Each structure stands twice: as structure tokens, then as C-alpha cells.
Amino acid sequence: MSDLHELTATEQVEAIRTRRVASRELVDHYLDRIARHEPTLSAFITVFADEARTAAGAADVAVAAGEPLGLLHGLPLALKDLHASAGLRTTFGSAVFKDFVPAVDEPPIANLRRAGAVVIGKTNVCEFGPTCYTDNELRGPTANPYAPSLSPSGSSGGAAAAVAAGLVGVAHGSDGLGSIRTPAAN
């Protein structure tokens, strides 16, 4: 099998369902890649290593027990840090919210969790999301993995950089004025 991060998200989910790869194995693989590459990329504002390992372990138990599985069951993914996520630090890219931990998920996040996704971290964004770059006082600028002196654009630039660098197979993004489209073009 190729490196785990080279598998598509669909291939990763299928590998988990068929028990060729454990969700915990994928999470550990991505956490190792994040530890090695994150210092130069700044793709993440927060990484949830313990929470992701716990959720992945529970996902693996469910697979082994033959329980019904969601569409994204056990798949590690990153969430854009502009969306409230229950129990997970959500900063909106702002120092004002550096310690904010919401009690409830916004609907898109709730849907991802119901589908069985394992949240590995929150990706870097510009403060409150209105600009086409990814930089803030909490984390600084995100680097483009292919040209580190350039920006991956924004506001989903942290998500784009994390996926492009293989720090996670898939990441949540949102778009109002080009926040996914401009990073995809870079």
C-alpha cells in the first residue's frame, strides 16, 4: 500500500471499513506528518491529538463490532477555524477568542461528526474570514506547501495547505467570496 496520506479520502474510508487500516493508524500517521511539517507551514491553529486518538479508537471499536457506520466513519479531517465546534477550541482566527470553546456545533460541523469524521485539528484562517490571505495574530501566516514564500490565499488557506502537504486527507472549508476557490487556484 502507498503512504497513507497518498490515498484518497474515499480509499481511506474503504480501508477503515474493510479493516485494512485502522482509523487510529491514520490519525497517528497524520499527527506524525503534522509534527514534522507544521512548524514551517502554519496550516493549523489547533491540533487535537488526544481527542483525535480517542475518537479514532472508538471508530475502530465500532468497525470491529459490526455497528452501522457513517459515510465518513473514522476518517481524520481538519475543520476550518471559522466554525463553532462543540468542545473544541474555536478562535475564528482572533486573539479575542483564543480560549473560546463552544458548547454546540454549527450545522456543517454536526453533519461531519454524525457522518463519523474524526476531527484532528482546526485550520488556520484570517481573522473572522473576510480576506484572501491566511494570517492572524494567533498563528501568523500560512505558507503555500509548494512555494513556502507565497500564501495559499484564504480564508480556507490553512485547510488548503494542510491537504496539499498531506497533513490530512481532507479538510472542511467554507466560501463566501472565494475562500475555497482562491486557495484551490493556488
N, C-alpha and C positions, 0 to 999 in steps of 0.2 A: 504494500500500500504506500502511496506517496505520503509526503509530510501531511499531517492532519490539516494544517491551515491551507493546503492546496485543494482540498476537497470543497465542492460547492456546499452551500447550506443544505440543499436537498440531499446530497450524498451523506453529509454528516448526520442528518436526522435519520436516514435509512440505516446507516451504520449503527446508530444507537438502538433503533427498533429491532435490528437483527442481532444485536449483542456482539457485533464485530468490534465495536468501540464503545467504551463506557462514557457517559456524559462527564463523569469525574476526570477521565483521561483527557478529554477535550479541554475541560476547564483548566487543568494543570498545564497542558500544552500552551494554551493561550496566556495563562499567567506567567509562564516562563518567558514567552516572547515579549509580553508587556514589560517585564522586569529588564530585559535586555535592550529593548528599543525605545521605550517610553521616555527615558531621560533626554533623548535628542529630538523626539517628535512633539511631546506635549499634547498628545491626542486625547488624553483623559484628564478630567478634573478629579475624579474619584474612582478608585478601583475597590471593588467589594470582594476581596479574595475569600474571606471566611464564609460570607453569605453565599457566594457562588459555589464553593465546595460543598456546603451543606445542601443547597438546592439540587446540585448535580447528584449527590449521594442519594437523595430522596427520589430523584428521577430514575436512577439505576435500580433502586429497590422496586419501583412501580413496574419497570420493564420486566424484571425477573419474576414478579408476582403475576404477570399477565393482566395487569389493570388496563382500563381504557386509557389511551394516550392521545394527547392533543396534537395538533398539526405540527407544532414546533417542539415537541416533547424532548427535553434535555439539551436543546440547542443553546450554547452560550451566545449571548449577544450583548451589545452595548446600547445604552439609552442616551439620547441627546439630553443634555442637562438643562433644557428649557421646559421640561415637563415633569410635573409633580409625580413622585413615585413613593408610595407608602413605605415608611420605614427606612428609606434610603436618602441620604443627604442630597438635596436638590438646591443648587445655588443660583440658577438662572444666569451663571457667569458673573455674578455680582458679589462683591465683598459684603454688601448689606445682608445677603442671605447665606453667608459662608457656613453657618451652623444650622440651617433650616432643614428639618426632617418632617415632611408632610405625613399626615395620618391616613390619607387616601390617595389612590392612583387616579390620574386623569384617565378618561376612557381609552385612549390608544394604548396606554401602559397596562391597564387592566386587561385589555384584549390580548396583548402579548403574553402576559402571565397566565391567563386562562388557557392559552394555546400550549403552555408548557415551557416557554422560554426560560432560560437561566440567565439572570442579569449578572454580568461580570463587572460592569462599571458604567459611569456616566461620562460622556464625551465632552470635550472642550467646546465652548461656544463663545461668541462675542456677548458682551453684557446685554441681556434682555433680547438679543437676536436680531436687531434691525439692520446690521451692516453686512457687507460682502467680504468680511475677513473674520478670522477666528483668533481673538486676542482679548485678554481681560486682566485685571489686577490680581486675580487669584492664581492663575496658571501661566500667564504670558501667552505669546503667540504659538500657534500650532505650525509645525513645519510640513511642507509637502514631502512625502517619503521619497519621491523621485528626484526632487530638486530642493534639498533642505533650506536653501537660502530664499525660497519662494513660499508663498502662502497657498494652502489648499482652498482658499476662498472661504465662504461662510454663508450662513451661520452654522451649517452642518459640516464644517471643515474638520472638526475633531472626529466625527463619525467617518467621513471620507478617508482621512489619513489612517485611522485605525484599521479599516477594511483593506485599503491599498497596501499597507505594510504587513498584513497578515496577523494583526494583533487580536483580531476577532473575525469570524467568517461573515458576519452580517451585523449591521448597526441600524438602529432606529434613527430616522431623520424627519424633519418637517420642513415645509416650504410655504412661504407667503409671497416673497418677492425674488425668488431664485435661490433660496437657501440650500436646496438639494441640487438644483440644476447647475449652478456655477461651480460647486466642488466637483460634480461629475464631469464637467468640461475640462477641469484642470488635470 
